[in-house]
């Protein structure tokens, strides 16, 4: 036997093995059980929560709320920092003027 005839035999063997195949069928009542499972999970609390949370309007509103909250906190921190800086500057200015004056220049004391 030559190589060509071995190949043809192998090819015929492979092709003939597919002759007896039939279309695969699911088990009885498969679709009924599948529909029942889908209906059961459709009404669960987690499914309803997940369905609500994944809505684009909810996601957009939550993102906008987080951004607004972040901006509000940043603005308050900046205002607090400016107020603290101004108060510190005033205290330093008062302290500086007290250091530069001599005991003879104090007008508050009367002899």
C-alpha positions in Angstrom: 0.0 0.0 0.0 1.2 3.4 -0.8 1.0 6.6 1.2 -1.7 7.9 -1.1 -4.0 5.0 -0.5 -3.4 5.1 3.3 -4.5 8.7 3.3 -7.5 8.0 1.3 -8.5 5.2 3.6 -8.0 7.4 6.6 -10.0 10.1 5.0 -12.9 7.7 4.1 -12.8 6.4 7.7 -13.1 9.8 9.2 -15.9 10.9 6.8 -17.9 7.7 7.3 -17.7 8.1 11.1 -19.9 11.2 10.7 -22.7 9.4 8.8 -24.6 8.1 11.8 -24.7 11.5 13.7 -28.0 13.0 14.5 -29.0 16.4 15.9 -28.4 16.7 19.6 -31.6 17.1 21.6 -31.9 18.5 25.2 -33.2 16.5 28.0 -37.0 16.3 28.4 -38.6 19.4 30.1 -35.3 21.3 29.8 -36.9 24.5 28.5 -39.6 24.3 31.1 -37.1 24.1 33.9 -35.0 26.9 32.4 -38.0 29.2 32.1 -39.0 28.4 35.7 -35.4 29.2 37.0 -35.4 32.5 35.0 -38.8 33.5 36.5 -37.6 32.6 40.0 -34.4 34.8 39.7 -36.3 37.6 38.0 -38.4 38.2 41.1 -35.6 38.0 43.7 -34.7 41.0 45.8 -31.0 41.0 44.6 -32.1 40.9 41.0 -34.4 43.9 41.5 -31.7 45.9 43.3 -29.1 45.0 40.7 -31.5 46.0 38.0 -32.1 49.4 39.6 -28.5 50.1 40.4 -27.4 49.4 36.8 -29.8 51.9 35.2 -27.9 54.7 33.5 -30.0 57.4 35.2 -29.0 56.1 38.6 -25.4 55.8 37.7 -25.3 59.3 36.3 -27.1 60.8 39.3 -24.7 59.0 41.7 -21.7 60.2 39.9 -23.0 63.7 39.8 -23.7 63.6 43.5 -20.2 62.4 44.3 -18.6 65.1 42.2 -20.8 67.8 43.8 -19.9 66.5 47.3 -16.3 66.5 46.4 -16.4 70.1 45.2 -18.3 71.2 48.3 -15.7 69.6 50.6 -12.8 71.2 48.6 -14.3 74.7 48.7 -14.9 74.4 52.5 -11.3 73.2 53.1 -9.9 76.2 51.1 -12.1 78.7 53.0 -11.0 77.2 56.3 -7.4 77.4 55.3 -7.7 81.0 54.1 -9.4 82.0 57.4 -6.7 80.2 59.5 -3.9 81.8 57.4 -5.4 85.3 57.8 -5.8 84.8 61.6 -2.2 83.6 61.9 -0.9 86.5 59.8 -2.7 89.0 62.1 -1.3 87.4 65.2 2.2 87.4 63.7 1.8 91.1 62.8 0.8 92.0 66.3 3.6 90.0 67.8 6.1 91.7 65.4 5.0 95.2 66.3 5.3 94.3 70.0 8.9 93.1 69.5 9.9 96.2 67.7 8.7 98.7 70.3 10.8 99.6 73.3 9.6 99.9 76.8 9.8 103.7 76.4 7.5 103.8 73.4 4.5 102.2 75.2 1.8 104.9 75.4 -0.6 102.8 77.5 1.5 103.2 80.7 1.1 106.3 82.6 3.8 107.3 85.2 
